[in-house]
């Protein structure tokens, strides 16, 4: 993942990484939109996966904190 400094540059791409695990399975997907990342995370949660999203700030957001990601996205 790119450093937070490079993501502060004009024209840089902001990414949200959806991390999920279930039993021995692990999946990671990259999304450019916080809304799409949350939708993907919610779909995985519905299927029984344990999910968290890593925001462009490098912080881990668990499902109860997904609303914070929406606020972060609007600040970007």
Backbone atoms as SQL, in Angstrom:
CREATE TABLE atoms (id INTEGER PRIMARY KEY, chain TEXT, resi INTEGER, resn TEXT, atom TEXT, x REAL, y REAL, z REAL);
INSERT INTO atoms VALUES
  (1, 'A', 1, 'UNK', 'N', 0.843, -1.179, 0.000),
  (2, 'A', 1, 'UNK', 'CA', 0.000, 0.000, 0.000),
  (3, 'A', 1, 'UNK', 'C', 0.880, 1.231, 0.000),
  (4, 'A', 2, 'UNK', 'N', 0.482, 2.264, -0.711),
  (5, 'A', 2, 'UNK', 'CA', 1.257, 3.487, -0.783),
  (6, 'A', 2, 'UNK', 'C', 1.226, 4.209, 0.551),
  (7, 'A', 3, 'UNK', 'N', 2.262, 4.975, 0.821),
  (8, 'A', 3, 'UNK', 'CA', 2.317, 5.715, 2.074),
  (9, 'A', 3, 'UNK', 'C', 1.232, 6.781, 2.096),
  (10, 'A', 4, 'UNK', 'N', 0.862, 7.219, 3.300),
  (11, 'A', 4, 'UNK', 'CA', -0.186, 8.226, 3.405),
  (12, 'A', 4, 'UNK', 'C', 0.267, 9.539, 2.783),
  (13, 'A', 5, 'UNK', 'N', 1.580, 9.829, 2.764),
  (14, 'A', 5, 'UNK', 'CA', 2.058, 11.061, 2.145),
  (15, 'A', 5, 'UNK', 'C', 1.746, 11.092, 0.659),
  (16, 'A', 6, 'UNK', 'N', 1.983, 9.986, -0.044),
  (17, 'A', 6, 'UNK', 'CA', 1.719, 9.985, -1.474),
  (18, 'A', 6, 'UNK', 'C', 0.228, 10.103, -1.759),
  (19, 'A', 7, 'UNK', 'N', -0.603, 9.694, -0.822),
  (20, 'A', 7, 'UNK', 'CA', -2.040, 9.785, -1.030),
  (21, 'A', 7, 'UNK', 'C', -2.555, 11.197, -0.780),
  (22, 'A', 8, 'UNK', 'N', -1.743, 12.055, -0.171),
  (23, 'A', 8, 'UNK', 'CA', -2.136, 13.431, 0.049),
  (24, 'A', 8, 'UNK', 'C', -1.830, 14.314, -1.157),
  (25, 'A', 9, 'UNK', 'N', -1.107, 13.808, -2.137),
  (26, 'A', 9, 'UNK', 'CA', -0.746, 14.583, -3.306),
  (27, 'A', 9, 'UNK', 'C', -1.946, 14.746, -4.226),
  (28, 'A', 10, 'UNK', 'N', -2.054, 15.909, -4.857),
  (29, 'A', 10, 'UNK', 'CA', -3.161, 16.103, -5.800),
  (30, 'A', 10, 'UNK', 'C', -3.123, 15.055, -6.906),
  (31, 'A', 11, 'UNK', 'N', -4.281, 14.536, -7.249),
  (32, 'A', 11, 'UNK', 'CA', -4.364, 13.551, -8.326),
  (33, 'A', 11, 'UNK', 'C', -3.995, 12.137, -7.908),
  (34, 'A', 12, 'UNK', 'N', -3.656, 11.948, -6.627),
  (35, 'A', 12, 'UNK', 'CA', -3.303, 10.591, -6.196),
  (36, 'A', 12, 'UNK', 'C', -4.572, 9.760, -6.022),
  (37, 'A', 13, 'UNK', 'N', -4.422, 8.464, -6.074),
  (38, 'A', 13, 'UNK', 'CA', -5.555, 7.547, -5.945),
  (39, 'A', 13, 'UNK', 'C', -5.723, 7.170, -4.480),
  (40, 'A', 14, 'UNK', 'N', -6.930, 7.282, -3.981),
  (41, 'A', 14, 'UNK', 'CA', -7.247, 6.902, -2.614),
  (42, 'A', 14, 'UNK', 'C', -7.839, 5.497, -2.652),
  (43, 'A', 15, 'UNK', 'N', -7.276, 4.609, -1.854),
  (44, 'A', 15, 'UNK', 'CA', -7.763, 3.233, -1.870),
  (45, 'A', 15, 'UNK', 'C', -8.269, 2.810, -0.500),
  (46, 'A', 16, 'UNK', 'N', -9.221, 1.906, -0.549),
  (47, 'A', 16, 'UNK', 'CA', -9.776, 1.275, 0.637),
  (48, 'A', 16, 'UNK', 'C', -9.601, -0.219, 0.436),
  (49, 'A', 17, 'UNK', 'N', -8.973, -0.885, 1.391),
  (50, 'A', 17, 'UNK', 'CA', -8.671, -2.307, 1.253),
  (51, 'A', 17, 'UNK', 'C', -9.610, -3.103, 2.156),
  (52, 'A', 18, 'UNK', 'N', -10.376, -3.996, 1.549),
  (53, 'A', 18, 'UNK', 'CA', -11.310, -4.853, 2.278),
  (54, 'A', 18, 'UNK', 'C', -10.579, -6.165, 2.562),
  (55, 'A', 19, 'UNK', 'N', -10.396, -6.464, 3.841),
  (56, 'A', 19, 'UNK', 'CA', -9.717, -7.679, 4.286),
  (57, 'A', 19, 'UNK', 'C', -10.743, -8.588, 4.944),
  (58, 'A', 20, 'UNK', 'N', -10.761, -9.854, 4.557),
  (59, 'A', 20, 'UNK', 'CA', -11.744, -10.776, 5.132),
  (60, 'A', 20, 'UNK', 'C', -11.126, -12.148, 5.329),
  (61, 'A', 21, 'UNK', 'N', -11.606, -12.834, 6.358),
  (62, 'A', 21, 'UNK', 'CA', -11.156, -14.208, 6.608),
  (63, 'A', 21, 'UNK', 'C', -12.329, -15.033, 7.106),
  (64, 'A', 22, 'UNK', 'N', -12.249, -16.312, 6.760),
  (65, 'A', 22, 'UNK', 'CA', -13.266, -17.272, 7.200),
  (66, 'A', 22, 'UNK', 'C', -12.577, -18.622, 7.225),
  (67, 'A', 23, 'UNK', 'N', -12.522, -19.234, 8.391),
  (68, 'A', 23, 'UNK', 'CA', -11.775, -20.481, 8.581),
  (69, 'A', 23, 'UNK', 'C', -10.341, -20.254, 8.102),
  (70, 'A', 24, 'UNK', 'N', -9.896, -21.017, 7.122),
  (71, 'A', 24, 'UNK', 'CA', -8.540, -20.862, 6.611),
  (72, 'A', 24, 'UNK', 'C', -8.486, -19.998, 5.348),
  (73, 'A', 25, 'UNK', 'N', -9.633, -19.518, 4.894),
  (74, 'A', 25, 'UNK', 'CA', -9.684, -18.691, 3.693),
  (75, 'A', 25, 'UNK', 'C', -9.450, -17.226, 4.035),
  (76, 'A', 26, 'UNK', 'N', -8.700, -16.553, 3.183),
  (77, 'A', 26, 'UNK', 'CA', -8.426, -15.129, 3.344),
  (78, 'A', 26, 'UNK', 'C', -8.606, -14.461, 1.989),
  (79, 'A', 27, 'UNK', 'N', -9.213, -13.285, 1.987),
  (80, 'A', 27, 'UNK', 'CA', -9.373, -12.525, 0.751),
  (81, 'A', 27, 'UNK', 'C', -9.091, -11.058, 1.019),
  (82, 'A', 28, 'UNK', 'N', -8.533, -10.403, 0.025),
  (83, 'A', 28, 'UNK', 'CA', -8.255, -8.974, 0.095),
  (84, 'A', 28, 'UNK', 'C', -8.667, -8.351, -1.231),
  (85, 'A', 29, 'UNK', 'N', -9.447, -7.282, -1.166),
  (86, 'A', 29, 'UNK', 'CA', -9.826, -6.577, -2.388),
  (87, 'A', 29, 'UNK', 'C', -9.572, -5.089, -2.196),
  (88, 'A', 30, 'UNK', 'N', -9.227, -4.420, -3.276),
  (89, 'A', 30, 'UNK', 'CA', -8.960, -2.985, -3.243),
  (90, 'A', 30, 'UNK', 'C', -10.090, -2.267, -3.953),
  (91, 'A', 31, 'UNK', 'N', -10.598, -1.248, -3.322),
  (92, 'A', 31, 'UNK', 'CA', -11.683, -0.457, -3.884),
  (93, 'A', 31, 'UNK', 'C', -11.290, 1.010, -3.867),
  (94, 'A', 32, 'UNK', 'N', -11.712, 1.768, -4.859),
  (95, 'A', 32, 'UNK', 'CA', -11.390, 3.183, -4.951),
  (96, 'A', 32, 'UNK', 'C', -12.454, 4.073, -4.331),
  (97, 'A', 33, 'UNK', 'N', -13.581, 3.484, -3.978),
  (98, 'A', 33, 'UNK', 'CA', -14.692, 4.230, -3.390),
  (99, 'A', 33, 'UNK', 'C', -15.019, 3.642, -2.025),
  (100, 'A', 34, 'UNK', 'N', -15.184, 4.504, -1.029),
  (101, 'A', 34, 'UNK', 'CA', -15.531, 4.015, 0.298),
  (102, 'A', 34, 'UNK', 'C', -16.896, 3.332, 0.284),
  (103, 'A', 35, 'UNK', 'N', -17.839, 3.851, -0.491),
  (104, 'A', 35, 'UNK', 'CA', -19.175, 3.239, -0.544),
  (105, 'A', 35, 'UNK', 'C', -19.099, 1.823, -1.108),
  (106, 'A', 36, 'UNK', 'N', -18.292, 1.625, -2.140),
  (107, 'A', 36, 'UNK', 'CA', -18.146, 0.296, -2.735),
  (108, 'A', 36, 'UNK', 'C', -17.403, -0.632, -1.783),
  (109, 'A', 37, 'UNK', 'N', -16.406, -0.110, -1.073),
  (110, 'A', 37, 'UNK', 'CA', -15.674, -0.927, -0.096),
  (111, 'A', 37, 'UNK', 'C', -16.602, -1.399, 1.015),
  (112, 'A', 38, 'UNK', 'N', -17.448, -0.503, 1.503),
  (113, 'A', 38, 'UNK', 'CA', -18.384, -0.873, 2.565),
  (114, 'A', 38, 'UNK', 'C', -19.407, -1.871, 2.049),
  (115, 'A', 39, 'UNK', 'N', -19.892, -1.689, 0.832),
  (116, 'A', 39, 'UNK', 'CA', -20.843, -2.648, 0.250),
  (117, 'A', 39, 'UNK', 'C', -20.209, -4.030, 0.129),
  (118, 'A', 40, 'UNK', 'N', -18.953, -4.093, -0.323),
  (119, 'A', 40, 'UNK', 'CA', -18.248, -5.375, -0.438),
  (120, 'A', 40, 'UNK', 'C', -18.074, -5.997, 0.941),
  (121, 'A', 41, 'UNK', 'N', -17.671, -5.186, 1.912),
  (122, 'A', 41, 'UNK', 'CA', -17.480, -5.684, 3.278),
  (123, 'A', 41, 'UNK', 'C', -18.792, -6.210, 3.854),
  (124, 'A', 42, 'UNK', 'N', -19.877, -5.489, 3.635),
  (125, 'A', 42, 'UNK', 'CA', -21.195, -5.931, 4.129),
  (126, 'A', 42, 'UNK', 'C', -21.615, -7.248, 3.484),
  (127, 'A', 43, 'UNK', 'N', -21.351, -7.394, 2.186),
  (128, 'A', 43, 'UNK', 'CA', -21.695, -8.643, 1.501),
  (129, 'A', 43, 'UNK', 'C', -20.902, -9.805, 2.094),
  (130, 'A', 44, 'UNK', 'N', -19.636, -9.583, 2.367),
  (131, 'A', 44, 'UNK', 'CA', -18.811, -10.639, 2.961),
  (132, 'A', 44, 'UNK', 'C', -19.276, -10.957, 4.382),
  (133, 'A', 45, 'UNK', 'N', -19.638, -9.929, 5.144),
  (134, 'A', 45, 'UNK', 'CA', -20.165, -10.157, 6.496),
  (135, 'A', 45, 'UNK', 'C', -21.411, -11.028, 6.448),
  (136, 'A', 46, 'UNK', 'N', -22.295, -10.750, 5.495),
  (137, 'A', 46, 'UNK', 'CA', -23.527, -11.532, 5.343),
  (138, 'A', 46, 'UNK', 'C', -23.241, -12.995, 5.021),
  (139, 'A', 47, 'UNK', 'N', -22.084, -13.254, 4.418),
  (140, 'A', 47, 'UNK', 'CA', -21.695, -14.622, 4.060),
  (141, 'A', 47, 'UNK', 'C', -20.869, -15.293, 5.158),
  (142, 'A', 48, 'UNK', 'N', -20.737, -14.632, 6.313),
  (143, 'A', 48, 'UNK', 'CA', -20.060, -15.242, 7.449),
  (144, 'A', 48, 'UNK', 'C', -18.565, -14.968, 7.553),
  (145, 'A', 49, 'UNK', 'N', -18.060, -14.032, 6.784),
  (146, 'A', 49, 'UNK', 'CA', -16.649, -13.679, 6.849),
  (147, 'A', 49, 'UNK', 'C', -16.429, -12.677, 7.985),
  (148, 'A', 50, 'UNK', 'N', -15.215, -12.698, 8.548),
  (149, 'A', 50, 'UNK', 'CA', -14.785, -11.656, 9.476),
  (150, 'A', 50, 'UNK', 'C', -14.107, -10.601, 8.620),
  (151, 'A', 51, 'UNK', 'N', -14.518, -9.351, 8.752),
  (152, 'A', 51, 'UNK', 'CA', -14.102, -8.317, 7.803),
  (153, 'A', 51, 'UNK', 'C', -13.612, -7.069, 8.528),
  (154, 'A', 52, 'UNK', 'N', -12.606, -6.443, 7.944),
  (155, 'A', 52, 'UNK', 'CA', -12.238, -5.081, 8.316),
  (156, 'A', 52, 'UNK', 'C', -11.751, -4.373, 7.064),
  (157, 'A', 53, 'UNK', 'N', -11.788, -3.053, 7.102),
  (158, 'A', 53, 'UNK', 'CA', -11.331, -2.237, 5.977),
  (159, 'A', 53, 'UNK', 'C', -10.132, -1.418, 6.436),
  (160, 'A', 54, 'UNK', 'N', -9.105, -1.395, 5.623),
  (161, 'A', 54, 'UNK', 'CA', -7.971, -0.513, 5.879),
  (162, 'A', 54, 'UNK', 'C', -8.187, 0.746, 5.049),
  (163, 'A', 55, 'UNK', 'N', -8.238, 1.886, 5.718),
  (164, 'A', 55, 'UNK', 'CA', -8.474, 3.152, 5.035),
  (165, 'A', 55, 'UNK', 'C', -7.194, 3.730, 4.464),
  (166, 'A', 56, 'UNK', 'N', -7.324, 4.800, 3.702),
  (167, 'A', 56, 'UNK', 'CA', -6.156, 5.430, 3.100),
  (168, 'A', 56, 'UNK', 'C', -5.202, 6.006, 4.142),
  (169, 'A', 57, 'UNK', 'N', -5.690, 6.166, 5.362),
  (170, 'A', 57, 'UNK', 'CA', -4.847, 6.641, 6.449),
  (171, 'A', 57, 'UNK', 'C', -4.045, 5.500, 7.084),
  (172, 'A', 58, 'UNK', 'N', -4.256, 4.261, 6.580),
  (173, 'A', 58, 'UNK', 'CA', -3.548, 3.095, 7.109),
  (174, 'A', 58, 'UNK', 'C', -4.195, 2.495, 8.342),
  (175, 'A', 59, 'UNK', 'N', -5.268, 3.092, 8.806),
  (176, 'A', 59, 'UNK', 'CA', -5.960, 2.614, 10.002),
  (177, 'A', 59, 'UNK', 'C', -6.928, 1.493, 9.658),
  (178, 'A', 60, 'UNK', 'N', -7.057, 0.563, 10.591),
  (179, 'A', 60, 'UNK', 'CA', -8.010, -0.545, 10.449),
  (180, 'A', 60, 'UNK', 'C', -9.371, -0.099, 10.981),
  (181, 'A', 61, 'UNK', 'N', -10.412, -0.344, 10.171),
  (182, 'A', 61, 'UNK', 'CA', -11.790, -0.018, 10.554),
  (183, 'A', 61, 'UNK', 'C', -12.591, -1.304, 10.599),
  (184, 'A', 62, 'UNK', 'N', -13.111, -1.630, 11.784),
  (185, 'A', 62, 'UNK', 'CA', -13.974, -2.796, 11.949),
  (186, 'A', 62, 'UNK', 'C', -15.409, -2.400, 11.618),
  (187, 'A', 63, 'UNK', 'N', -16.299, -3.377, 11.396),
  (188, 'A', 63, 'UNK', 'CA', -17.665, -3.063, 10.961),
  (189, 'A', 63, 'UNK', 'C', -18.378, -1.951, 11.743),
  (190, 'A', 64, 'UNK', 'N', -18.272, -1.907, 13.075),
  (191, 'A', 64, 'UNK', 'CA', -18.968, -0.804, 13.764),
  (192, 'A', 64, 'UNK', 'C', -18.398, 0.578, 13.438),
  (193, 'A', 65, 'UNK', 'N', -17.225, 0.620, 12.841),
  (194, 'A', 65, 'UNK', 'CA', -16.574, 1.893, 12.527),
  (195, 'A', 65, 'UNK', 'C', -16.704, 2.303, 11.053),
  (196, 'A', 66, 'UNK', 'N', -17.445, 1.555, 10.264),
  (197, 'A', 66, 'UNK', 'CA', -17.550, 1.861, 8.838),
  (198, 'A', 66, 'UNK', 'C', -18.102, 3.267, 8.603),
  (199, 'A', 67, 'UNK', 'N', -18.956, 3.761, 9.502),
  (200, 'A', 67, 'UNK', 'CA', -19.483, 5.122, 9.359),
  (201, 'A', 67, 'UNK', 'C', -18.355, 6.156, 9.417),
  (202, 'A', 68, 'UNK', 'N', -17.301, 5.858, 10.199),
  (203, 'A', 68, 'UNK', 'CA', -16.151, 6.767, 10.275),
  (204, 'A', 68, 'UNK', 'C', -15.462, 6.878, 8.917),
  (205, 'A', 69, 'UNK', 'N', -15.475, 5.788, 8.171),
  (206, 'A', 69, 'UNK', 'CA', -14.875, 5.821, 6.834),
  (207, 'A', 69, 'UNK', 'C', -15.624, 6.774, 5.916),
  (208, 'A', 70, 'UNK', 'N', -16.931, 6.820, 6.047),
  (209, 'A', 70, 'UNK', 'CA', -17.715, 7.752, 5.233),
  (210, 'A', 70, 'UNK', 'C', -17.333, 9.200, 5.545),
  (211, 'A', 71, 'UNK', 'N', -17.092, 9.499, 6.810),
  (212, 'A', 71, 'UNK', 'CA', -16.677, 10.841, 7.203),
  (213, 'A', 71, 'UNK', 'C', -15.272, 11.132, 6.680),
  (214, 'A', 72, 'UNK', 'N', -14.392, 10.148, 6.761),
  (215, 'A', 72, 'UNK', 'CA', -13.024, 10.300, 6.265),
  (216, 'A', 72, 'UNK', 'C', -13.029, 10.560, 4.773),
  (217, 'A', 73, 'UNK', 'N', -13.859, 9.809, 4.053),
  (218, 'A', 73, 'UNK', 'CA', -13.929, 9.961, 2.601),
  (219, 'A', 73, 'UNK', 'C', -14.400, 11.359, 2.214),
  (220, 'A', 74, 'UNK', 'N', -15.336, 11.888, 2.935),
  (221, 'A', 74, 'UNK', 'CA', -15.831, 13.231, 2.597),
  (222, 'A', 74, 'UNK', 'C', -14.773, 14.294, 2.899),
  (223, 'A', 75, 'UNK', 'N', -13.874, 14.018, 3.832),
  (224, 'A', 75, 'UNK', 'CA', -12.792, 14.956, 4.147),
  (225, 'A', 75, 'UNK', 'C', -11.698, 14.917, 3.087),
  (226, 'A', 76, 'UNK', 'N', -11.593, 13.804, 2.352),
  (227, 'A', 76, 'UNK', 'CA', -10.574, 13.687, 1.309),
  (228, 'A', 76, 'UNK', 'C', -11.030, 14.419, 0.078);
